[in-house]
Amino acid sequence: MSAPMTTGVEPEPAAPSSGAASVPVAQRRRSLATPLTYLIAIVVAAFALAPLIYVVIGGFRTTGQLADRPLALPSPWKLSNYTGVLKAGTFWREVANSLLIAVVSTGLVVICGAMAAFILSRYDFRGRDSLYQFFVAGLLFPVAVAILPLYLMLRNLNMLDTPWAVALPEAAFGLPMTIVILRPFMRNVPSELEDAAVIDGCSRFGFFWRIMLPLSTPALITVSILAFVTSWNAYLLPYLLLSEPNQYTLPLGTATFSSQYSSDTARILAFTALSMVPALTFFLVAQRRIIGGLTGSVKG
């Protein structure tokens, strides 16, 4: 037998597959992206937290210290600014007014918004989509657009300088967001579940109350938190509709306090810091509920 012939040319090594080559590149990109992501997050957090920290620490200083060294730490720490605000009855009255308005507004938003979202998601009638788009369009109109006719209407109803004068408009302007969040949740409830409830003798309202609302709990919690925080931080409506000092809300009271004690910057910072505590605490405790509810709304 004759030996096999050779050409004398060495075979070229096989090129690595695209998958093997892409893995190190992807790993390098991830290794570069992770520190950059953390850096951006730290910068954003610093910009967001720096004013809050300055306000809180500034309340422990004197006005002279703030004027002399604005960015220095308190030396010594002065508690009289905070204790003076807490001992004043004005602060607690404004907290009570804000709490009353926020609770009433949130209750109206959740009850009316849940009913409207249920009808728009489960009932089939002519003009349903147009009605839903009407509520969506309400997200585009701020309170300032309707403030003049709103003021005239409330004056004719003798409702000015009352908690209802602020709570009712806040609830009305909170309905669009509530319906937009709740409607996808309620649409995703299987129709077979409703049919089974009807066969068992459950009415439409019974299905809404006993089945639909419990299943929509994440979205209901989300809209409740958003409505409460929005009402608590509202300034324009209380400013235009409340003229009696005993009816002032906390944001309006903070602005009034700042103008009354304009020469005492440290005391103003202490009052501002205390006015932020309830809303910040409530928001931080409930932030996971907000994210969960909004995520479910987007999926819907």
N, C-alpha and C positions, 0 to 999 in steps of 0.2 A: 504493500500500500504506500502511496506517495503521501508525504507530509502536507498538511493544509497550507495553502498559500497565504502569505501575510502581505499587507500593503505598506507596513512600516509607519503608518500614521496612528498615533495614540488616540483612542476614543475620548471625546470631550466629556468631562463630568456632567452629570445631569443637573440642570438648573433647579434650584430649590423651589418648591411649590409656593404659590402666592400666599397660602395660608400661613406657612411657616415664616415667611418674611414679614407678614403683616403683624404677627403677634408682638415682636419686639417694638415695632413702631407704635402700636396701640398702648403697650405698657409705658413707653416713654411719654406719650401724650397724656396718659392718666397721671403719671408721676409729676408732670409739669402743671397739669390743670388743678390738681388738688391743692398745692400751696397757693396758687393764684386765687382759687375760690375762697380759701380761708382769708387771704389778704383782703380781698374785696369785701367779704363779710365783716371783717374787723373794722375796716375803714367806714363802712356804712353804719355799723353799730356805734362807732365813736362819734360820728356826726349826729346820730339820733340821741345818744345818751348824754353827750357833753352838756347841752343846755339844761337838761333835767338835773344833772349832778351839780351844776353851777347854782341853780335855783335852790336846791336843797341845802347845800353847804353855805350859800350866801345868807340863808336865814339864821345861821348860827353866828353871824358876825354883826358888827355894828356898821352904821352908814359911813362913819369915818374910816374904818378899816377897808371898806369897799372902795372908797374914793382914793385911799392912799395906795393900796395894793389889791387890785381887783381880782387877781388870780391866785392869791395866797390862801393858805388854809387858816381857819379861825384860830386866833391866839389871844386870849383864851376863848373856848367855846361858850357861846352865850345862848342860854335856853329861854330867856325872858321873852324873846320875839314869838316863839311858838306857844309858850304858856299863856302869853297875853291874848293871842288869837283864840286859843281853846277856851279860855275863861269868859270870853265875850259871848253874850247870847246871840249876837247878830250872826255869827258864823254858823251856829247850830240851827238857827231858824232858816237860814238859806239852804243848809243841807237838807232839812226836812221838806222845804218847798221843792227842791230839785228831785228828791226821792219820790214825793207824791206825784209830780208831773210825769216823771219817768215811768213809774209803775202804771199809771192810768194810760199813758200813751202806748206802752208796750203791750198791755192787756188788750187794748182796742186793735192794735196792729195784728197781733197773733190771732185773735178771734175772727175778725173780719177778713184778714188775709187768708186764713185757712179755709174759711167757707167759700170765698171767691175762687181760690185755687182748686178746691174740690169740684166746683161746678165747671170751671174751665178745663179741667182735666178728665172728668168722668162723664159729663153730659155732652151729647151731640145735638147741637142746635144751630140754626142759621145765624151767621155772624159771630160765631164763637172765636175764630181766629182773629177777626177784626177787633173784637173786644179785648182780646189778649194783647194785641199790638197797641191798643190804646193805653193799656197799663204800662207796657214797655216804654212807650213814648213819654210817660210821666217821669222816667228816670232822667230825661234830658232837661227838665224844667226845674231850676232852683227855687227856693222859697222866695227870694227877692223879686221874682217875676210877678208873683201874685200877692205881694204884701199889701199894696194899696187897696184893692177890692176886698181882701181878707180883713183888713183893719176896719173898713166901712161896714162890712157885714156884721162883724163882732160888736161894733159900737151900736148898731141898730138893734142887736139882740141883747144889749146891756150885759155883755159878758167880759168886757175889758176889766183888767186888774183882778182876774180870777184864775185859778189853775186850769180851768177848762179852756180858757182863751188860748192857752199855749198847748195843752195836751191834745185837743182835737185837731188842730192843724198839723201838729207833728205826726199824729197817727195817719192823717190823710196823705202826707208826703212820704210816709214810710210804707204805705201799701204796695207801690210798684215793686220795690225790691223784695218784699215779702212774697208776693205772688210769683215773681220770677224764680225765686229759690224753691218755693213749695210745689209749684206745678209739676216739674219733672219727677219729684219723689212720688207724687200721687198718681201720675200717669204710669209709672213702672209697677204699680201694684197689679198683679194678674187679675184679669176680668173673671177668671174661673173662681177666684176667692169671693168676689162679689156675688156671683151667681149662686155659690154654695150658701152664702149668708142669706140671700133672698129665699132660697128653698127652705132654709131653717126658720123662716118667719121673721127675719130681720128687715126692718124698714131701711129706706135710704139714709135717713138721719142716724138710725142705729148703726148702720155700716160705717158711716162717717165717724161717729163718736166712739164706737167700741173697737173698730178695726183700723180705720184709716189713720186716725190721729196717733195711736200707739206705734204704728209702723213708720210714721213720719216724725218720730221723736227727734232724731238727729237734726233734721231741717228746722223743726220748731224751736229747738234750743238755739240754733244758729241765728234765726231771725229775731228771737227774743233778745239775745245778747247784742246784736247790731242795733236793734231799736232802742234798747236801754242806754247803751253808750252814746248813741247819737242824740237822744233826748237829754241826757245828762250834760253833754258838752254844748248844747245849743245856746247860742247867744243872740242871734238876730231877732227871733220871735219874742223872747222875753224882753229884749230891749225896746221893741216897738209896741208891745201889747201890755206891759206891766209898768205902771208909773208909781205905784205905792211901794215904799221901801220894805214894808212887812211882807210883800209878795215876791220879792226878788229871789231869783234862783242863784245858785253858787257862781256860775260864770259871770252873771250880771253883778252880783255882789263883789266879786273880785275886781271887776273894772271900776266899780264905785269906790271900793276901798283904795285902789291905786290912785285915783284922783283926789281922794280925801287926805291921804297921807303921802302925797307926792314927794315930800322932803325926807321921808324915812324909808329909804330904799330897802334896808335890811328887813324891816317889818313887812313891806310889800312882798318880798321874796318868801318870807315865812308863810304869809297868807296864801300865796300862789302855790307853794309846795303842798300845803295841807289840802287845798282844793283839788289837787291832782291825785291825791292818794286813793279816794274811793274808785274813781274810774280806772286808774291803772291797776289797782288790785283786782277789781272785777274782771278786767280784760285779760290780765295775765293768768288768772285762775281758769278762765273759760276759753283760752285761745285754742286748745285742742278740739273743743266742741265746734268752734267756728270753722276750723280747717276741715273737720270731718263732714260737716253739713254742706260746705261749699263744694267739697270734692264729689259728694253724692249728687249734688245739683248739676255739676258739669257732666258727670257720667250720664245723667238722665237726658 
